[in-house]
Amino acid sequence: MFSQPLQTINQKLFHPVFDEYGLEVYVKREDLIHPQISGNKYRKLKYNLLEAQSQNHHTLLTFGGAYSNHLVATAAAGKIMGFKTIGLVRGEELATKFQQNPTLAYCASQNMQLEFISRESYRFKHTSQMLKKIQNQFGSVYMLPEGGTNALAVKGCEEILTSEDAFFDVICCPVGTGGTLAGLINSSKPHQHVIGFSALKGTDIQEEIRKFASNNRWSIESEDRFGGYAKINANLVTFINQFYDQSTILWDPIYTAKMVFGLIEKIKANQWKQEKKILLIHTGGLQSISGMNQWLYQKGLPSIHQVV
């Protein structure tokens, strides 16, 4: 499935704030690539899975939390391409109730072997001691890091931008582990500035990005408006739903919604100092909405629209 070149459409966004400040804003619809292997997850997996094939590996092993887009994409792609998949999941308390979690239930439906580990052990997942334990337990596996970011993932993300995107002055993208942003930085044109909107609270992701980035035409917006990673409130839900009602574009609550919300708030505060032609990267992740709606329901908060 990764053998053919892939190009996605740019869709113009309409919002009163964009009109007021004379901005041309488009979104690259990477979310339309595949229902489960969508957005940056497709890009990150592409060269890793081709490399796993070339090394004659039969098993993929990776890591993730309860609503991980990366776990879903790895499970789906692994099944399509004939790999056995193993997911090491943060939180051993999930072992007896994972079928109630839409993300983990989907992974299991794709024959991913789910192994639940304590949050304490999970923090040491990439240490030599843990890697040796994994090798002893599972044998020869092709290991993908949490979030999927490595050099091959960055290579895949370099293919997001095309020659048609030279029209834009600024490229905006949500940031988790930094691999997608690094790929965009590397493939951006000399006149373009790349901005990452961090989904994490209190983390210095810049150093990780510098490991892969080939130029310095980038910056990180790290202002936290919602309390941290995967934290949302009724205001963000309303924002997502109103945007969908007006444009039929759905943002995921963990990454892309916070990017668009942050951009609009920055413009409204007259803090946007960049040029006027802006491209937003929709990194997918819409599968997380089902699980997030469960949490919202438990808190008595409104739910996020879902595309049927």
C-alpha angles and dihedrals in degrees: 000000000000097000099090125071112256127211125176131202129257114226123196116240123217122204131147091239092055091051093046093055097038096245127157107213127182134174124218104224100222086147089076095062096093135338094246106009093055138149119346092354090069090048094048095048098046102083094028093059092043088052091048089054093049090052090050094241117162100188132058119200125190145152137242151141131257096284100030116158087196093059091050093049093047092049093049096043092044092055092047093049097041101253126140108233132208124190122197103206126204111238123044089208088075094065095090098039107034092117087068089059112082094210097050093039089056092049090052090049087058089055095255111158106230119208117185119211133182119267089241092056091043091062088064096046095124099043119114090246093055093044090053090050090051092050092050092049102040105021122212110007136156103240123214118192123236108285090014098260118153135116093285091049090053089050089056092048090053086071094062094085120063135188089269090064092066084091090078129084097198133034116200125194137165114248131218113144093359101240097114093049091049090053091050091048091053095050097039120111123250092255094052130093119205119211125193120203105208118226091193130084122231098351130132102223094161094087092054091050092049089060089068107020118104099199142025100239094115144083140186128237104206104166107135114216101167108041104266145305114354090357113136139163140196092277092060092045090052090048092051093047095046091049090050093048091052100040109013087236112129120204123203113240097230103053122357099038091055091049093053093042091050093048093051093046091050092050092047090052089053090242097123105113098165130095124282106250107082132179119196119200114222102210096190118227095147092139088076092068094080092057093042090052089056089056092045091052092052089052093048092245128138117269130241119251115254129207109238 
